[in-house]
Amino acid sequence: MKELKGAVIFGQSGGPSSVINSSAAGVFIEALKHRDVITKIYGAAHGIKGILDENFYDIDAEDMKELELLKNTPSSALGSVRYKLKPADVDETDYKRLLEVFKKYDIRYFFYNGGNDSMDTCNKVSKYMQKSGYECRVIGVPKTIDNDLWGTDHCPGYGSAAKYIATSIMELKLDSTVYNTGMVCVIEVMGRNAGWLTAAAELAKVKGLGPDLIYLPETIFDIEQFKASVKEICAKNNNKCMIVISEGIRNADGRYIGEFAASSTDLFGHAQLGGVGSMLANMINAELGVKVRAIEFSLLQRCAAHLASKVDVEEAFAAGAAAVKYALAGETDRMVILKREPGKEYKCVPATMDVALAANTEKKIPAEWILPDGKGLTQEFVDYALPLIQGDSKAPLEDGLPRFARLAKVKAGKK
């Protein structure tokens, strides 16, 4: 293997999570161990846009204590972005600019932390650098609470979000059933095309405090069947019923139910979903005349570091550190994956795969894990998900509140 000396740049992209900064800490702290090869370490402000704009931070100027605190700091410490590179054969402008910046700062290692679209960015940048003859090792670091990246057993961020969802549903179940009068509770959970987050509600059922109905994007949402099921449960249970709905549920025509309330799209052209829980709650109220409450977890499910899974925090850190190790060993055009080893005792280890395989692909819940008519999920899902939410890992407290990382963010760009 040829030793490649030069600078590292790391960026964060897409929706944040409670452990995305743990991966950042993994990259930075591991890179600092290899100063014989790594000459500088940069953190891109707002992902790929920060590189294009020469807007990035000098990580060498950061205090090690603050880098360590990143492990338990939610959201994207460097700032995130939703910016899609056009194919190079359509518009080469951004790629020429990236090459210019990489050469200017002698950037030889590019690590990008994100989901499906971010892996697409990695793939495009890596292919362009190879075509241009500029040696730069590109590694994708997986991140998404949606858990829909193909090729990895699970994604950093999912375990903590699943733990928050299951715990919150257990608490809501206790709260929503205290009165001798009825109430229907409709809980909306994130998940456009894959129902991994919504499925986490099944973990609450394991403890006897779960919902009555769970609806995922992987199955057709039949409004008449839905109404019939709610009526049946209310009739048996003094008008009490708890329902968990994915924001991405679709009808038989393939149209998102949430699109009926959506009024805009994001920068990737995706419909801005949300509000489907309120829509269905209003419908139930009109049909049954019972008290209803719609609850949307929204951003809370992806930033709840106070309920982070220790397994998730440690695996996110390990994924970031592994990315640096693989790149230094000569790998490029790859994505770090978590590979579950067989056996009763849970163990997952880092590995890599071709980043192109994860670009713009989605991993959905196996059909055989989903019970019909909103009845939940099988034991296979529970066995898969339960190990991912284990343990407790929190930021230290300062005056009773979490002490999150406070990066100095010394600007390094535009020399």
NUNUVEX-752898 format. One line per field, with one value per residue (C-alpha): x, y, z. Coordinates in Angstrom, 3 decimals, always signed. Layout:
<nodes>
px (X;...)
py (Y;...)
pz (Z;...)
</nodes>
This chain:
<nodes>
px (+0.000;+1.258;+1.402;-0.684;+0.166;-2.261;-5.202;-8.507;-11.871;-15.059;-18.623;-22.111;-25.184;-28.923;-31.055;-29.160;-29.321;-28.430;-25.183;-23.996;-21.417;-20.130;-19.081;-17.452;-15.539;-14.471;-13.079;-11.327;-9.842;-8.599;-7.143;-5.229;-3.416;-1.830;-0.034;+2.851;+0.513;-2.379;-1.103;-4.301;-7.830;-10.781;-14.478;-16.720;-19.386;-22.712;-21.324;-20.418;-21.523;-18.857;-16.187;-17.561;-17.631;-14.243;-16.005;-14.520;-13.024;-9.544;-10.096;-6.471;-7.468;-10.110;-9.701;-9.605;-12.160;-14.668;-13.996;-14.673;-17.934;-19.089;-19.827;-22.905;-23.859;-26.920;-27.519;-24.814;-22.040;-20.546;-23.897;-25.709;-26.991;-29.321;-27.463;-27.525;-24.664;-25.779;-24.158;-20.748;-21.688;-24.625;-22.878;-19.212;-19.134;-19.288;-16.787;-14.227;-14.640;-14.202;-11.050;-9.740;-10.337;-8.925;-5.725;-5.439;-5.568;-3.927;-7.034;-6.343;-9.018;-12.715;-15.166;-18.875;-21.401;-24.989;-27.685;-28.725;-28.243;-24.953;-23.610;-24.571;-22.421;-19.505;-19.856;-19.947;-17.000;-14.897;-15.527;-14.714;-11.460;-10.393;-11.278;-9.291;-6.235;-6.251;-5.604;-8.130;-9.527;-13.276;-15.163;-18.844;-19.785;-23.373;-25.950;-29.716;-32.360;-34.508;-32.244;-32.816;-29.241;-28.730;-25.823;-25.366;-27.100;-28.322;-27.404;-25.874;-28.665;-31.398;-30.901;-31.202;-34.229;-35.890;-35.212;-36.785;-39.864;-40.423;-39.854;-42.090;-44.883;-44.687;-44.976;-47.841;-49.656;-49.616;-50.676;-53.432;-55.259;-55.571;-59.149;-62.356;-63.353;-62.115;-59.419;-57.917;-54.237;-52.660;-48.852;-47.005;-43.432;-40.841;-40.195;-40.887;-40.553;-39.168;-40.950;-38.040;-38.736;-42.456;-41.741;-39.865;-43.295;-43.343;-40.612;-43.052;-45.526;-42.902;-43.206;-47.001;-47.276;-47.448;-49.970;-52.981;-52.201;-48.986;-48.993;-45.846;-45.023;-44.156;-47.834;-50.834;-52.838;-56.508;-58.594;-61.701;-59.769;-58.155;-61.510;-62.937;-59.980;-60.177;-63.924;-63.433;-60.743;-62.717;-65.796;-63.816;-61.771;-64.066;-63.154;-59.441;-57.085;-53.450;-52.262;-48.753;-48.555;-45.551;-45.538;-44.916;-48.016;-49.473;-52.748;-53.265;-52.326;-48.938;-49.709;-48.525;-51.464;-49.437;-49.261;-52.882;-51.679;-48.208;-47.671;-43.960;-40.961;-37.415;-34.269;-34.118;-37.675;-39.228;-42.706;-42.534;-44.594;-46.195;-49.643;-50.996;-51.532;-53.692;-55.642;-56.463;-57.242;-59.766;-61.313;-61.663;-63.262;-65.785;-66.527;-66.648;-67.293;-64.643;-61.930;-58.783;-55.250;-52.676;-49.024;-46.152;-42.712;-41.150;-37.585;-37.653;-37.057;-33.787;-32.237;-33.109;-29.549;-30.848;-32.215;-29.322;-28.433;-24.911;-24.631;-25.567;-23.136;-20.241;-20.996;-21.292;-17.881;-16.410;-17.785;-16.058;-12.762;-12.984;-13.438;-10.069;-8.355;-9.744;-8.711;-5.191;-5.011;-5.683;-9.439;-11.510;-14.906;-16.309;-18.885;-18.389;-21.008;-21.911;-21.783;-23.707;-21.965;-24.049;-24.813;-27.067;-24.819;-25.069;-21.903;-21.459;-18.143;-17.202;-16.541;-16.800;-18.638;-18.780;-20.391;-22.271;-24.412;-25.817;-26.283;-29.991;-31.106;-33.446;-33.591;-37.105;-38.468;-38.762;-42.384;-42.326;-41.656;-44.879;-48.207;-51.356;-53.937;-51.774;-51.290;-47.586;-44.411;-43.064;-40.537;-37.890;-38.075;-37.881;-34.806;-33.235;-33.984;-33.787;-29.963;-29.591;-31.239;-29.199;-27.261;-27.180;-24.775;-25.330;-23.488;-22.127;-24.340;-23.568;-25.997;-28.363;-28.339;-26.317;-22.911;-22.724;-19.625;-18.732;-16.464;-14.277;-14.920;-11.806;-12.216;-9.613;-10.939;-10.382;-6.663)
py (+0.000;+3.437;+5.891;+8.935;+12.106;+14.997;+16.626;+15.163;+16.830;+15.555;+16.704;+15.980;+15.843;+15.213;+14.936;+14.971;+12.298;+11.994;+10.165;+11.732;+13.728;+10.531;+9.511;+12.932;+12.348;+8.952;+10.479;+13.392;+11.515;+8.661;+11.083;+12.872;+9.610;+9.579;+12.901;+11.233;+10.861;+13.274;+16.831;+18.763;+17.971;+20.044;+19.987;+21.237;+23.758;+22.477;+19.477;+19.567;+23.211;+24.165;+22.658;+24.349;+27.672;+27.130;+27.362;+24.880;+24.631;+23.838;+20.780;+20.932;+24.085;+22.249;+21.175;+17.384;+17.643;+19.207;+16.530;+13.878;+15.619;+15.287;+11.626;+12.658;+15.863;+15.616;+17.203;+18.116;+20.064;+21.238;+22.072;+19.907;+20.426;+18.999;+19.640;+17.223;+17.213;+16.952;+14.165;+15.301;+14.631;+17.030;+19.827;+19.652;+23.010;+21.726;+18.962;+21.337;+23.529;+20.581;+19.518;+23.081;+23.223;+19.746;+20.674;+24.035;+22.467;+19.169;+17.253;+13.554;+12.076;+12.900;+11.425;+12.140;+11.257;+10.782;+8.613;+7.580;+10.940;+11.518;+8.191;+9.313;+12.401;+10.207;+8.028;+10.976;+12.789;+9.635;+8.765;+12.310;+12.452;+9.120;+10.339;+13.529;+11.609;+13.247;+10.728;+11.225;+8.436;+8.780;+6.875;+7.216;+7.053;+5.793;+7.823;+7.783;+7.293;+5.843;+2.765;+2.427;+2.314;-0.846;-3.115;-2.404;-4.438;-1.159;+2.511;+4.595;+6.796;+4.205;+2.514;+5.754;+6.957;+3.550;+3.693;+7.154;+6.039;+2.861;+4.641;+7.590;+5.269;+3.368;+6.652;+7.837;+4.539;+5.042;+8.677;+8.199;+5.471;+7.045;+8.296;+6.283;+8.010;+7.045;+8.598;+7.615;+8.536;+8.763;+8.993;+10.001;+8.790;+9.686;+7.333;+8.094;+4.737;+2.452;+1.799;+0.938;+3.834;+3.181;-0.505;+0.421;+0.788;-3.019;-2.900;-1.096;-3.927;-6.361;-4.582;-4.597;-0.860;-0.676;+0.558;-1.354;-0.699;-0.027;+1.085;+1.056;+2.392;-1.124;-2.131;-0.533;+1.661;+0.797;+3.566;+1.393;-1.390;+1.215;+2.660;-0.800;-1.800;+1.367;+0.912;-2.704;-1.838;+1.091;-1.105;-3.615;-1.119;+1.689;+3.911;+3.698;+3.015;+3.882;+3.941;+4.499;+5.717;+6.249;+9.589;+7.630;+5.407;+5.127;+4.147;+1.476;+3.982;+4.502;+8.035;+9.175;+9.866;+12.785;+14.362;+15.372;+17.797;+18.532;+21.921;+21.884;+19.753;+19.585;+20.326;+16.752;+17.049;+14.903;+15.868;+17.444;+14.933;+15.408;+15.978;+12.537;+11.809;+14.895;+14.048;+10.571;+11.807;+14.289;+11.562;+9.257;+12.044;+12.648;+8.938;+7.826;+11.031;+10.108;+12.283;+12.103;+13.338;+13.545;+13.465;+14.039;+13.145;+15.226;+16.385;+15.019;+11.477;+12.360;+14.684;+12.892;+12.334;+12.046;+8.614;+7.574;+3.912;+3.133;+0.539;+3.210;+5.817;+3.376;+1.964;+5.458;+6.350;+3.081;+3.701;+7.086;+5.710;+2.737;+5.071;+6.674;+3.312;+1.912;+5.012;+4.947;+1.273;+2.279;+1.824;+4.351;+4.594;+2.628;+2.977;+1.706;-0.881;-2.638;-6.402;-8.478;-11.672;-14.851;-16.199;-15.572;-12.869;-9.589;-8.413;-6.059;-5.171;-2.554;-3.570;-1.800;-2.137;-0.306;+3.060;+2.960;+0.120;+2.398;+5.486;+6.288;+2.819;+1.961;-1.010;-1.813;-4.080;-7.671;-8.442;-11.589;-9.459;-7.472;-8.723;-7.870;-5.150;-3.030;-5.777;-5.090;-7.018;-10.491;-11.741;-11.619;-7.828;-7.702;-9.963;-7.683;-4.336;-5.011;-5.337;-1.943;+0.048;-1.342;+0.683;+4.295;+6.961;+10.610;+13.893;+14.934;+17.323;+20.958;+22.722;+19.812;+20.192;+18.303;+19.722;+19.442;+20.097;+23.708;+23.739;+26.783;+26.547;+28.394;+29.107;+27.519;+28.278;+31.065;+31.623)
pz (+0.000;-0.932;+1.969;+1.176;+3.078;+3.190;+4.911;+6.091;+5.638;+7.264;+6.598;+7.900;+5.685;+5.865;+8.974;+12.287;+14.963;+18.621;+17.741;+14.478;+16.425;+17.981;+14.469;+14.050;+17.284;+15.967;+12.774;+14.477;+17.431;+15.240;+12.677;+15.443;+16.158;+12.691;+12.389;+10.575;+7.587;+8.224;+7.929;+8.765;+9.915;+8.717;+9.475;+6.666;+7.666;+6.294;+4.496;+0.830;+0.569;+3.084;+0.857;-2.247;-0.385;+1.302;+4.624;+7.044;+10.501;+11.788;+13.994;+15.137;+17.043;+19.084;+22.705;+23.091;+25.908;+23.502;+20.879;+23.522;+24.469;+20.859;+21.649;+23.640;+21.826;+19.556;+16.150;+13.627;+15.353;+12.066;+10.493;+7.976;+4.455;+1.835;-1.394;-4.309;-6.774;-10.380;-12.408;-13.615;-17.243;-16.844;-14.932;-13.968;-12.167;-8.590;-9.255;-10.742;-7.693;-5.300;-7.118;-6.906;-3.138;-2.546;-4.388;-2.624;+0.835;-0.142;+0.945;+0.411;+2.674;+2.426;+4.935;+4.535;+7.215;+6.097;+4.568;+1.059;-0.656;+1.176;-0.065;-3.564;-2.987;-1.858;-4.928;-7.333;-5.713;-5.566;-9.215;-10.345;-8.379;-9.888;-13.387;-12.786;-11.644;-8.198;-5.453;-2.692;-0.552;-0.031;+2.659;+3.567;+7.251;+7.649;+9.512;+9.519;+12.161;+9.353;+9.283;+5.546;+4.213;+2.207;+3.045;+6.747;+9.455;+10.928;+10.886;+13.662;+14.987;+14.694;+18.061;+20.029;+18.059;+18.488;+22.219;+22.440;+20.496;+22.520;+25.841;+24.954;+23.839;+27.131;+29.018;+26.822;+27.305;+31.054;+30.756;+28.177;+30.082;+33.543;+33.168;+33.208;+29.975;+26.535;+24.371;+21.045;+20.719;+17.238;+17.305;+14.135;+13.708;+11.046;+8.122;+4.471;+2.739;+5.444;+8.716;+11.007;+13.375;+13.598;+14.122;+17.304;+18.894;+18.961;+21.619;+23.927;+23.398;+24.659;+28.021;+27.939;+27.312;+23.543;+20.986;+19.727;+16.060;+14.102;+10.442;+8.290;+4.784;+3.613;+3.526;+1.816;+4.158;+3.744;+5.267;+5.653;+7.350;+9.604;+10.684;+11.293;+13.469;+15.555;+16.072;+17.102;+19.656;+21.052;+21.448;+23.501;+25.481;+26.715;+23.736;+24.468;+21.580;+20.819;+17.203;+15.847;+12.251;+10.006;+8.212;+4.991;+4.919;+1.410;-0.196;-2.846;-5.569;-3.945;-2.852;+0.554;+2.844;+4.202;+0.741;+1.093;+3.764;+2.325;+0.752;-0.124;-1.047;+0.297;-1.703;-2.996;-4.362;-1.660;-0.448;+3.005;+4.880;+8.280;+9.625;+8.728;+12.425;+12.843;+9.687;+10.936;+14.452;+13.067;+10.959;+13.971;+15.958;+13.182;+12.745;+16.377;+18.278;+20.864;+22.344;+20.241;+20.623;+17.822;+18.850;+16.423;+17.749;+14.950;+15.680;+19.226;+18.013;+16.329;+18.936;+22.193;+23.412;+26.981;+25.976;+23.750;+23.522;+24.710;+21.944;+19.395;+20.748;+20.784;+17.334;+15.842;+17.279;+16.035;+12.521;+12.362;+13.648;+11.279;+8.295;+9.040;+9.535;+6.284;+4.342;+5.754;+4.774;+1.175;+0.804;-1.118;-2.774;+0.173;+2.943;+6.479;+7.416;+10.660;+10.283;+12.829;+13.772;+14.148;+17.589;+20.562;+22.020;+20.105;+18.400;+15.470;+13.863;+11.240;+7.648;+4.276;+0.985;-2.349;-1.590;-4.914;-3.555;-0.843;-3.018;-3.385;-2.292;+0.563;+2.911;+4.067;+6.778;+5.532;+4.642;+6.750;+9.871;+9.443;+10.759;+8.716;+9.435;+11.719;+14.296;+14.712;+14.068;+14.675;+17.207;+14.465;+14.489;+18.281;+18.237;+15.621;+17.298;+21.023;+21.173;+19.484;+22.293;+25.184;+27.723;+28.772;+27.534;+28.400;+28.454;+31.861;+33.787;+34.462;+36.814;+36.299;+32.506;+29.878;+29.058;+25.291;+23.200;+22.511;+19.499;+18.937;+15.178;+14.082;+10.374;+8.117;+4.627;+2.108;+2.619)
</nodes>
